Amino acid sequence: MGHAGYNAFMKDLRTYLAEAKEKGVAMGHFNFSNLEGLWAIFNAAHAVGAPVIVGASEGERDFVGVKQAVALVKSLREEFDFPIFINADHTYSALRVEEAARAGFDAVIFDGAKLGIEENIAKTKEAVAHARAANPNILVEAELGYIGQSSQVLKEVPAGAALTDEAMTTPADAKRFVEETGVDLFAPAVGNVHGIIVAPNYTERLNVERIKEIHQAIPNTHLVLHGGSGLPAEDFIEGIKAGISLVHISTELRVAFRDALSGALTQMPDEKAPYKYLGPARNAMQKAVEEKLALFNARI
Ligand SMILES: [Zn+2]
């Protein structure tokens, strides 16, 4: 419904997520803010043969264009008959949730993680209503537990991030939140943090036991791991085994893109053609996505 030109035989995102969960693997969600980034993610997913979600936060989709981001993803989906979907990542108002739903995003995240649980539930309910009024088939995700907001390399842990066992999302709160809001996907704070933290005496590690407990409390809701950048491979494997069905990666891709771009500009100081000096950046980002997709889709 409503997807003009969309291959009617292709399964929707809801089905791909359910399949990942059933197989015990996770889908990957990778952020982009330009066409090179989108091609990097698409090429990687196509090479690995794994369905994929691209994400665009408010800032990223403003840069690409809200409707243009959707049009680009749909054009890849149709031309290559390949399951690539687009999520409106970290959205902070019902208005912008509605805008994304109307523009044709397959999924949207309302991010009330910084609010107290009561206000978060109230605002999430409002966002869910706006999203589904605009598109009844859209998937809605929300967050409980603050894990920072920056996809950058940080010298310290974000202030207020829920990194201790006591501060992390509890199974009881997760159950209440999901029951009251009716979201399709749920992003808890389970030791994960946005960005790559390079602070002394800090290593990002997941509380795998907590993931298991939350998964048992809300078995029919997809658990989403944000802030995947910087986590060791074994944490992804254990986290997915414990019930994660979608993993977000952004910062590591930004680092790969920027480092390769910086190298290319140094190596070809007189080159003026963007497609020549941007090519290595796109390829480096593709490689980073491929590695993560191989890991998330490994059945270990
Ligand atoms: Zn995130």
Boltz pocket constraint, residues with backbone or C-beta under 6 A from the ligand:
constraints:
  - pocket:
      binder: B
      contacts: [[A, 90], [A, 194], [A, 226], [A, 227], [A, 248]]
      max_distance: 6.0
